[in-house]
Structures are given as C-alpha cells and as structure tokens.
Amino acid sequence: MRKNQRLFRLFALVFLGFVVSVRAENDTAITWFPVVFYTPETGAGLGAGVVGTKRPNGRLGIPDTLSFVSFVTAQNQFFFLAVPEVYRGPWKFEMPMSYLNHPDDFYGVGAVNSEKDKDPYSAQGNALKPSVSHTVWKNLRAGVFFDTGWKKISDFNEDQHFGPSPIPGEEGGRTSGAGPTLEWDDRDNLFSPSKGGVYHLEVGRYRPGLGSDYRYNTFVLDTRRYVSFFPSKVLAFQAVFERRTGDVPFYEWPRLENLRGIIENRYRDENSLLIQTEYRFPLKKRLSGVAFGGAGSVWGKSPWRFQDVKPAGGGGLRYALNEREKINLRVDLGFSADGANVYVRMLESF
C-alpha cells in the first residue's frame, strides 16, 4: 500500500509540473477528449484523456508531450495512464506510468483456444518505466530503461483458471528489470506522421537483484514506416516482434495487443509477431478516414506455424482535435474470426 501511495504521489507531481510549465509558455496546447464506454465485465465507464504539448522558448521541432487518460466504471474499477516525454538537445526523457484495478480474461497459453476457454479474473497493480536516451548519430539514439511494476491477481478458481500445475504470476508479485535501448526516429510528426519512420529495439533483464520476484529476459523490436503520396494520403506500416523467456508471469507474456479486431488478451505465449498496414486519407476539413489490415501470431518453444496466424482488418474515422499538432480522436471498427470490436481512442494506433 505504501508503494502505491508513493507511486501516486510521483504521478501527481509529474502531471502537476507539466501543467504548470505548460501554462508558463506561449507556444503550448492542451487537447482533451471524453472517455465513454460500456462492456459486460465493467458496466458503464466514464473518464477523460488529455494530450498536452509545449515547445520551450518557442523552439521549433519536436515538442515535449504528456499523454494522459483515466476512467472509472460502474463496478468501481479504475485505470490511469500518463506518458510524459521531454526533449532537451540531444537528450530524450520518457516515463510511462500507470495504475489499474480492472477485470481481465485468461484463455490459456498459445495460438489455439475458444470462447469457452475464457476465464475472468481481477488485476490490480501499477507500473513505471523511466528511460533516457542520447543522440549518437543523426537520428539514432542509444539509451537505457528501468521497468518496475506490481500486480495483485484475484477472483479466480486456481484449478479452473490455471489448471493443476502452477503458472508463474497466478499470485501476482513485482517485476523489475532494466536494459539498453536503440532507436532510429526520423518521423516528421510525433502523433500522425506522413513520412519517415521509427525503429525501436530494447533488451531487458528482470532479476531479484533489481527488486523482481521473477527472473526472465525480454526482447522487443518495433518498426514503423510512413510513406506519403498524393496530397495528404499516407500508407503506414508496422511490424512488431516480442520474445520473453524464463520465469515470466503469465500477465507479462507477449500478446497481439495492437492488432485491431483481435481480442488483445486472447492469445499469449513466449513469442509474438504482428504485421499491419494502414491507409490514411482526408475526407472533409478536420475529418479523415482509414482502412487497415494485418495479421499476427503467438508461439512458444514449438516452431512457428502458418496455420496459427490470425488475420484482422477494418476501417475507421479520424477527427482532428488539434490540427497543428495532428492530434486525432479515432474511432475504428475491427473484424477478425473473434468477431467485431469497436475502438475509441486518442492518437493513431501506430
């Protein structure tokens, strides 16, 4: 409980400091949007999201940003996420932080399951991931990150949900790890790029010596590319590979988290790979549209299998809440063999 209180104080100080600094500058903007939704697990949900941007001393180029979203539900569940990102000369500082008290589902391990395998449980926890990087050549940055989080898992029957053999993480606990990062970023805009790309690599080691209850390794490669053709039309591409080995808690296993149309917590295992593309085009004034499609899969120690690939696709609309910074409110409808899913979010999917 004391750790949670300290983390919340840190959240509040960072958020307050950013807001104060935003008000102190002329070249700033605060864009907000309401969060309204309903699911059978949570009931009605209500909250708000904010994206703040500022350019200290009126400088041009990449702005400092703070993305924030929070909501509560009729079942007294709560979610909070804040991502401050600050640029100072060749340095980049980032610190995603979150707290949740929210239901989740466990379908088992691997790429094959059915709706009848779904077992709900409750998750409560927090996470903090500060990182710092420095430009080493042109648009290439090298840095380090520290990742720590705590989870409490409850409201499940051990035999029904996790089987007779214990699975790491079924009792929750703390994860803490650190490692190097390498990133090439030549996008022309942080929020809705039309050209360039970002290629991010990070390798982590989670160990008791860093405060972790679990010992495991992580590898993440996230590549994104944007190509502009004709006025205001963009093709966006993303490929993400993630691998985690060792004593990994089940809630930290790689999943197909950003593949719209796929239930993001349905498939999880030691490895995940997803590839997707999106066509973005203007419609009228602040309104634009997108069409997207992709596929992904998860697998463990057994070889990757083509028949386990999960395709998905769909379309959506964008409304420019901040035309200068290209901050969009997006509504997407994604389809897959799992069914149809609606997504209402701030900022682009990738």
N, C-alpha and C positions, 0 to 999 in steps of 0.2 A: 504494500500500500504506500509506504514512504517513497519507494522508487517511482511509483506512478505520480505521486504528488510533485516530486522533483521534476519529472519529465513535463508535466503540465505547466509548471512554473516557467520552464525553459520555452515551451511553446508560446506562452503568453508574452514573455519578454521579447522573443524574436519577432512575433507578429506586431507588438506594440512599437518596437523600434523601427520596423519597416514603415508602418503607417505614419509615425512621427516624421521620419525622413522624407516620406513622400509628400507630406504637406509642406515641408520646408523647401521644396524645389518647385520651379516653374514648369519644367518640361516633364510632367507626370500625368498618369491616367489611372483611374480605378474603374474597372468594369465588373459588374456583378450580374448574377442571374439566380432565379429561384430554383429550388430542387423540390419537385413534387412527384411522387410515385406511389404505386401500390403493388405488393406481392402477397401471396397467400401466407408466406412464412412471417412477414413483418407487419402486415396490415398497411395502413396508410403511413407515408413518410413525408416529412417536410423539413426543408433546410435552405441553405444558400451557398453559393460559390462566388469567389472573388478572384480576379486576376489584376494585380497591381503592377505597373511598370514605371520606371523612372530612369532618367539619364542625368547623373550628377554633373553639375556645372554646364548643363546644356550640351554635353558632348554628343557626337553622332555615333552611329554603330550600334552594337548590341546593348539593349537596356538591361538594367537589373530588374528582376521579376519576383513576384510572390504569387503563387497559385494556392488557393485555399478553398476547401469545400467541407461542409459539415451538415449533418442531418440527424433527426431523431424520428422514431417511429411510434406507432400506437402501442407497441409491445415494450416500450421503454428501452429500445435498443439505440445505440449511439455510434456515430462514425465521425472521425475528424482527420483531415489530411492537410498539411501545409508543406509547400516546397519553395523555400527561398533560394534564389540563385543570383550571385553577385559577381561582377567582373571588375577587376582593378588592374589595368595594364595587362601584363601577360598572365595574370592570375585569375583563376575561376574558383569560386567557393559555392558549394551546394550542400543543403542539409534537409532532405525529406524527413518528415516526422509525422507520425500517425498514432491514433488511438481508436480501438474499435471494441464494441460489445454487440455482437451481431451473430445471427444464425449462419450456418454453412452446411454443406452436404458432402458426404463421403460415398463414392461409388465403388471403391476398391482401387486396385493398382492395375495399370496397363491400359491398352487402347480398346479393349473389348468389354463392354458391360451393357446393362439395360436399365430402363427406368425403375424396375422393381428392385434393383440393387441399391437404390438411393437410401441412405440413412442420415437423417439430420442430426446435428449436434450444435452446441453453442461454443463460440470462441470469444474470449476477452483478452485484450493484450495491447501492447504498444510497440513502436519501432522507431529507431533513429539511425540515420545513415549519413553522417557528415563526410564530405570528400573535398579535396583540394587538388588542383592541377595547375601546371605551368606550361606555357607555350615553349616548345623546344625547337620548332622549325615550321615556318609558315603557319598552316592551320592545324598542326599536330601538337597535341597536349599530352603530357605524361603526369601521372599523379598517384595518389593513394586514397583509399577509403577505409572507414571503420563502420561496421554494421552490427547493431545490437537490438535485440527485441525480446519480448516476454509474452508468453501465451498461456492462458488457462483454458483447458478443454473440459466441457461438462455436458450433462443432459444426454448421455448415450448409454446404451447397454453394451458392455465390453464384448460379450460373446457374439451379439448380433451385429455390431458395427465393425469390429476389428478382428473377429474370429478368435479361435483358441490360442493362437500364437501372438504374443505382444508385438505391436508395431511401434517403432520409435516415435515418440511425440504424443501418444494417446493420453498421457498425463500432463501434457504441456511442458513448460520449462523455459529456460533462457537460451538464446542463441547469440553468440558474439564472434565476429570474425573480422579480418582485415586483409588487404591485399593491394596490388598495383592496378592501375588503370591506364589505358592508352586510347586516345580519341582523336580522330580527324573530323573537323567540322568546318565546312565551307558553305553552309546554307545562307541564303540571302534574307531569311526571316526565321525567328525562333518558333513562331506559332503556326504559320501556314506558308511554308517555303514553296517557291516556284522553280528554283534551280539549286544546284549543289547537292550536298549530302552530308550525312553524319555516320561515322563508323566507330562503334564503341566496343572495347574489349576490356573485360575485368576478370581477374582470377582471385579467388578468396580462400582463406584457410580459417576454419572455425575450430577453436581449441579451448579446453578448460583454462589454459593459461590466460586467455583473453576474457574469461568470465562465462564461457559457454558450457551448458550441460551436455552438449553433443559435439562429437568430433567428426567433421566432414569437410570436403573440398567442393568448390564451385567454379564453374567456367561459363561465362556469358559472352556471346558475340551478337551484337545488334547492328545491322547495316540498313541504311535508308538512303534512297536516291530520288531526286526530283528533277523532272525534265519538263520544260515549258515549250509549248508550240502553239502557234496562232495566238491571238490576243486572249490572255487570262485563262488559257486552258493548260492543265498540268496533269502529267502522269507521275504518280508516286509509287515507289516500290519499297518493300520491306522484307528482310529475311532475318530470322532470329533463331539461334541455336543455343540451348542451355543444357548443361550437364552437372549433376550433383552426385557425388559418391561418398560412401562412408556411412556413419550413423546419422542419417538425415531424418529429422522429424517429418511425419507424413504431410504436414501442412506447409512444408518448405519444398516439397518435390516440384519439379518443373511441370507447368500446365500450359494449355493453349489459351493464355489469358487475353490476348488481344485479337483473336480471330472471331469477328462478329458473326453471329449465327450459331456458334458452338457454345454450349454451356461451359463457362471457363473452369469450373471446378470438377467437371465430369471425368476428364482424363488426366492422369498424373502418373509419372514414373521417373526413373533416374535421368532420362534424356527427353528433350522436346525439340521439335523443329517446326517452324511455321514460315510460310511464304505467302505474301499477299500483294496485290496491286490495287490502285485506286485511280479513277479518272475524275478530275475535278473541273467543273465548267460553270461559267456565270449564267444566271437566269435574268434577273432584273434588279437593278440598284444594289441593295445590300444582300439580296437573296442569290444563292448559288446551289448547285446540285452535285451529287457524286454517285458513281457506280463503282462497286468494289467486288473483288472475288479473291479467294485464296484457299489454301489447304494446309493441314498440319497433322502431326502425329507425335505420339509418345512411345517410348520403348525402354526396356530395362537391359539386363545382361544378354538377352537373346538378340539376334540380329534384327535390324530394322526391316519391316515388311511393307511392301507397297499396298497390300490389301487393308492395312490398318490406317491409311491416310484418310483424313476427314475433310471433305471439301465444304466450302461455305461461300456465300455471296449475298449481295443485296444492293440497296441504294439508300440515299438519304438527302436531306436538305441542310443547308448552312445559312445562318443569318449573322451578318457582321455586326456585332455589338460595338466593336471598335475598329473602324475602317483603317486608320493609320497603322495600328499595330497588327492588323489582320487577326483579331481575336474573334473567333466564331462560336456561336451556340450551334450544336449539331444534333440532329435527330436522324437516327439510322434504323432501318429495318433489315435484319439479317436472317438468312434462311440456311438451314442445313438439315441433315437427317434427324437431328434433335428437335426440329420444329422451327418456329419463327420467334425471334426475340427483338424487342424494341430497346434502343439505347438513346438516352437523352443526356448529353454531356457538354462540358465546356472544352474548347480546343479540339484540334484534329486528333484522329485516332493514332496517327503516327506522322 
